[in-house]
Amino acid sequence: MIAIKVDEGYAYDFLAILDVKRTKNLKGSQSNYEACFSHIESQIGKQKHSEIINSDKYRDLTAANLETFDAVEKARYGQISAKEVDDLNMKRYYCKVALQRKFFPDSNIAESKS
């Protein structure tokens, strides 16, 4: 495995994606979630990490990722348009940005959307 530097919102978005996969009981998802959870917690600190994980912002981000995950599955079978998937992906992005702005207001957001 390799570690890469990402902004905090990106890291929590990735954790939320793993959280969705864990909820869906996908193979290996529980251990992947736990490893990522611990890795982020070791860098952020237990108290702040807990505050973020239990926040409305993280719940919103996880819900947006679940909607996006389900939309991609529907798109795979032609049950939803690409525009609908894109709209949900933008919703996920805005949730990620909102989490970062709330908990890490002095950090730069590395990802931008067109």
C-alpha positions in Angstrom: 0.0 0.0 0.0 1.0 3.6 -0.5 -0.1 6.7 1.3 -0.9 9.9 -0.6 -1.5 13.5 0.7 -5.0 14.6 0.3 -7.1 17.3 1.8 -9.2 16.5 4.9 -12.5 16.6 3.0 -11.2 14.1 0.5 -10.0 11.8 3.2 -13.4 11.8 4.9 -15.2 11.4 1.5 -13.1 8.3 0.9 -14.0 7.0 4.4 -17.6 7.7 3.7 -17.4 5.7 0.5 -15.9 2.8 2.4 -18.7 3.2 5.0 -21.2 2.8 2.2 -19.5 -0.3 0.9 -19.4 -1.7 4.4 -23.1 -1.1 4.7 -23.6 -2.9 1.4 -21.5 -5.8 2.8 -19.1 -5.8 -0.1 -16.1 -8.1 0.2 -13.3 -6.7 2.3 -15.1 -3.5 3.0 -15.2 -3.9 6.8 -11.4 -4.3 7.1 -10.8 -1.5 4.6 -13.1 0.8 6.5 -11.4 0.0 9.8 -7.9 0.5 8.4 -8.8 3.9 6.8 -10.7 5.0 10.0 -7.7 4.3 12.2 -5.2 5.9 9.7 -7.3 9.1 9.6 -7.8 9.1 13.4 -4.1 8.8 14.0 -3.5 12.0 12.0 -6.5 14.0 13.2 -6.7 12.9 16.8 -9.3 10.8 18.5 -11.4 13.6 19.8 -11.7 15.6 16.6 -12.1 12.4 14.5 -15.0 11.3 16.8 -16.6 14.8 16.5 -16.4 14.6 12.7 -17.7 11.0 12.4 -20.7 11.8 14.6 -21.5 15.1 12.9 -24.4 15.9 10.6 -21.8 16.9 8.0 -20.4 13.4 7.9 -23.8 11.8 7.9 -24.8 14.0 5.0 -21.6 13.0 3.1 -22.3 9.3 3.7 -25.9 9.7 2.6 -24.8 11.5 -0.6 -22.3 8.8 -1.3 -25.0 6.1 -0.8 -27.2 8.0 -3.3 -24.3 8.2 -5.8 -23.4 4.6 -5.3 -27.0 3.5 -6.0 -27.3 5.8 -9.0 -24.2 4.4 -10.6 -25.6 0.9 -10.2 -28.9 2.1 -11.8 -26.9 3.8 -14.6 -25.1 0.5 -15.3 -28.5 -1.0 -16.3 -29.9 2.1 -18.1 -32.3 2.9 -15.3 -31.1 6.5 -14.7 -29.5 9.1 -16.9 -25.9 10.3 -16.7 -27.1 13.7 -15.8 -28.9 12.4 -12.7 -25.7 10.5 -11.7 -23.7 13.7 -12.2 -26.1 15.8 -10.1 -25.8 13.3 -7.3 -22.0 13.3 -7.6 -22.0 17.1 -7.4 -24.2 16.8 -4.2 -21.6 14.5 -2.8 -18.9 17.0 -3.7 -20.7 19.9 -2.0 -21.2 17.7 1.2 -17.4 17.0 1.2 -16.6 20.7 0.8 -19.1 21.6 3.6 -17.4 19.1 6.0 -14.0 20.4 5.2 -15.1 24.1 5.7 -16.7 23.3 9.0 -13.9 21.2 10.6 -10.8 22.4 8.7 -11.6 26.0 7.7 -7.9 26.9 7.2 -7.1 24.0 4.9 -7.1 24.3 1.1 -9.5 22.2 -0.9 -7.5 20.4 -3.5 -10.3 19.0 -5.7 -12.3 21.3 -7.9 -15.2 20.5 -10.2 -16.1 22.0 -13.5 
